[in-house]
Amino acid sequence: MACYSIFDLEGDVEAVPATLVEAVATGWWYMSMMPRDRILLGFFTDSDLLPARLRNDMNLWADMASQTSAVSARLTSLGIDLAVCAQLQFAPASTVTMSKLIDHRIVRAGDAASALDPLGANGLATALWSGIQAAESATGLLAQDDTALRQYERQFLEGIASYLVTQSAIYASEHRFPDAPFWRRRNGASLERI
Ligand SMILES: Cc1cc2nc3c(=O)[nH]c(=O)nc-3n(C[C@H](O)[C@H](O)[C@H](O)COP(=O)(O)OP(=O)(O)OC[C@H]3O[C@@H](n4cnc5c(N)ncnc54)[C@H](O)[C@@H]3O)c2cc1C
């Protein structure tokens, strides 16, 4: 799951438009620029590893971030103080793929077809490609031809299978926390697939 806050940057702050990822023993941090001079700070972990009082304790959120190196340096340089952050939000962040892209008159594409772990940075490319494929499938269906539709569904699911292999390799490449439950659950073992 993800816990995250979104911050408005002060007018005179110029942030490098780069995404920052930092692994820690209990998961990984993610900082990304958003439209309209906002920045998202997220922490990705398993729900059972999150401290229960985090929801109401911004000092704990600030303390967790202060134990990072790259993320905490960037927060400082951007003038962001997590202890006074208004709200911490929580969202499911698992990799979830619909087993059927086609459901009667619905053809799924993008995030509606598959929610991908942000570590893979594959959401936009998948959304653009699958959006075009879904449109071509719909055009075919109007001419009573489902060839494009069937090919799209097969290629999409093959792409997700290959993405899961890459995702496993990314997690397995982190070797610093062999005893930490978050990494032990991922290293070497196959990822939980839904
Ligand atoms: C903070 C953040 C950082 C990200 N960084 C990356 C990255 O670096 N690389 C990457 O590849 N991906 C990234 N992603 C993921 C990527 O943005 C998504 O995977 C991608 O945008 C999905 O595209 P989509 O068209 O399926 O859905 P969306 O982009 O969510 O588009 C759906 C649209 O439908 C509209 N909508 C919803 N309901 C209705 C309705 N009932 N009627 C009409 N319109 C409706 C929504 O307003 C929205 O505009 C990031 C996501 C977030 C949140």
The ligand as a MOL file (V3000), in Angstrom:
LIG
                    3D

  0  0  0     0  0            999 V3000
M  V30 BEGIN CTAB
M  V30 COUNTS 53 58 0 0 0
M  V30 BEGIN ATOM
M  V30 1 C 1.9350 10.8030 -8.7480 0
M  V30 2 C 1.9760 9.8460 -9.9030 0
M  V30 3 C 3.1560 9.6720 -10.5940 0
M  V30 4 C 3.2100 8.8070 -11.6830 0
M  V30 5 N 4.3930 8.6650 -12.3440 0
M  V30 6 C 4.4360 7.8760 -13.4130 0
M  V30 7 C 5.6630 7.7590 -14.1430 0
M  V30 8 O 6.6930 8.3610 -13.8120 0
M  V30 9 N 5.6710 6.9490 -15.2380 0
M  V30 10 C 4.5720 6.2650 -15.6320 0
M  V30 11 O 4.6290 5.5600 -16.6390 0
M  V30 12 N 3.3920 6.3450 -14.9470 0
M  V30 13 C 3.3060 7.1370 -13.8540 0
M  V30 14 N 2.1220 7.2250 -13.1560 0
M  V30 15 C 0.9820 6.3880 -13.5830 0
M  V30 16 C 0.2540 7.0060 -14.7900 0
M  V30 17 O -0.0660 8.3540 -14.5040 0
M  V30 18 C -1.0310 6.1950 -15.0690 0
M  V30 19 O -0.7150 4.8130 -15.1890 0
M  V30 20 C -1.6940 6.6750 -16.3610 0
M  V30 21 O -1.9790 8.0550 -16.2740 0
M  V30 22 C -2.9940 5.8880 -16.6030 0
M  V30 23 O -3.6460 6.4700 -17.7080 0
M  V30 24 P -5.1770 6.2280 -17.9180 0
M  V30 25 O -5.5630 6.9860 -19.1700 0
M  V30 26 O -5.5190 4.7860 -17.8590 0
M  V30 27 O -5.9060 6.8640 -16.6500 0
M  V30 28 P -5.8740 8.3820 -16.1510 0
M  V30 29 O -4.6450 9.1020 -16.5730 0
M  V30 30 O -6.2270 8.3040 -14.7030 0
M  V30 31 O -7.0610 9.0480 -16.9600 0
M  V30 32 C -8.4040 8.7590 -16.6520 0
M  V30 33 C -9.1960 10.0410 -16.9250 0
M  V30 34 O -10.6020 9.7390 -16.8300 0
M  V30 35 C -11.2260 10.7860 -16.1190 0
M  V30 36 N -12.4460 10.2120 -15.5530 0
M  V30 37 C -12.5650 9.4130 -14.4690 0
M  V30 38 N -13.8510 9.0950 -14.2830 0
M  V30 39 C -14.5500 9.7040 -15.2700 0
M  V30 40 C -15.9410 9.7500 -15.5960 0
M  V30 41 N -16.8590 9.0820 -14.8960 0
M  V30 42 N -16.2900 10.4750 -16.6760 0
M  V30 43 C -15.3610 11.1260 -17.4200 0
M  V30 44 N -14.0310 11.1240 -17.1490 0
M  V30 45 C -13.6660 10.4180 -16.0840 0
M  V30 46 C -10.2000 11.2010 -15.0810 0
M  V30 47 O -10.4490 12.5040 -14.6280 0
M  V30 48 C -8.9020 11.1360 -15.8930 0
M  V30 49 O -8.6440 12.3270 -16.5760 0
M  V30 50 C 2.0470 8.0850 -12.0780 0
M  V30 51 C 0.8470 8.2570 -11.3730 0
M  V30 52 C 0.8100 9.1260 -10.2940 0
M  V30 53 C -0.5150 9.3200 -9.5630 0
M  V30 END ATOM
M  V30 BEGIN BOND
M  V30 1 1 1 2
M  V30 2 1 2 3
M  V30 3 2 2 52
M  V30 4 2 3 4
M  V30 5 1 4 5
M  V30 6 1 4 50
M  V30 7 2 5 6
M  V30 8 1 6 7
M  V30 9 1 6 13
M  V30 10 2 7 8
M  V30 11 1 7 9
M  V30 12 1 9 10
M  V30 13 2 10 11
M  V30 14 1 10 12
M  V30 15 2 12 13
M  V30 16 1 13 14
M  V30 17 1 14 15
M  V30 18 1 14 50
M  V30 19 1 15 16
M  V30 20 1 16 17
M  V30 21 1 16 18
M  V30 22 1 18 19
M  V30 23 1 18 20
M  V30 24 1 20 21
M  V30 25 1 20 22
M  V30 26 1 22 23
M  V30 27 1 23 24
M  V30 28 2 24 25
M  V30 29 1 24 26
M  V30 30 1 24 27
M  V30 31 1 27 28
M  V30 32 2 28 29
M  V30 33 1 28 30
M  V30 34 1 28 31
M  V30 35 1 31 32
M  V30 36 1 32 33
M  V30 37 1 33 34
M  V30 38 1 33 48
M  V30 39 1 34 35
M  V30 40 1 35 36
M  V30 41 1 35 46
M  V30 42 1 36 37
M  V30 43 1 36 45
M  V30 44 2 37 38
M  V30 45 1 38 39
M  V30 46 1 39 40
M  V30 47 2 39 45
M  V30 48 1 40 41
M  V30 49 2 40 42
M  V30 50 1 42 43
M  V30 51 2 43 44
M  V30 52 1 44 45
M  V30 53 1 46 47
M  V30 54 1 46 48
M  V30 55 1 48 49
M  V30 56 2 50 51
M  V30 57 1 51 52
M  V30 58 1 52 53
M  V30 END BOND
M  V30 END CTAB
M  END
